[in-house]
């Protein structure tokens, strides 16, 4: 297994991001999170190497446009495996997204790094949960095609942590809060309680991840003298190419830092087909 070769958090995060092998990425992530919690890593922007712009990932899965992915019917083991693979891929990307936030944005309070190191560690655990279930069904990560929507948005928001916090945790990852309860119900309906229970664990922890995005979005708005609500919707109008989808998981979104005005305005965008 790999070991950390530096005590600078920014370089450690870049190394975790750049690692292509899923098992090595998990191991490095766990080591990095433990070292950070133990106070063994420093925040030294001046002494850190360059930002890593290319995430490490294995040769497979094949990345295709979202429209090329087939609908997943859960009545067959193959259909369930395809759904589980899609979630596994999201969790792998989420590890990269968390480490990218740590290594890219180097002038934020220490608590920012506390949050996103923890998110990276939990996303690695989520990846392991879903990959393990995929292996139970006779498949592995890479066996199905996937899309690159999450990392595409990460690249588009690399210039500004405020834009990143608004659009990745508070749009793309928040969408997971909306759709996961329905996935759990569908899986229970076809008797796959094991996958449903793993998704339940992920859902509970993803609320905290979106909440971290809410917290730092509002912090950055305050630092710049911006009103969070109007700023959020201006960014959605400027940057988001797809529509806002409903229904929203209001309860979990509220726990993740969305206020009533934001939820009503998002539902209004759904009604307009935006």
Secondary structure, DSSP 8 states (H G I E B T S, - for coil): ------SBHHHHHHHHHH--SHHHHHHHHHHHHHHHHTT--B--GGG------S----S-S-B--GGGS----TTSHHHHHHHHHHHHHHHHHHHHHHHHHHHH--SS-HHHHHHHHHHHHHHHHHHHHHHHHHHHTT--TTSS-B--HHHHHHHHTTT-HHHHIIIIIIIIIHHHHHHHHHHHHHHHHTT-HHHHHHHHHHHHHHHHHHHHHHHHHHHHHHHHT--HHHHHHHHHHHH--S---S---HHHHHHTT--HHHHHHHHHHHHTT-
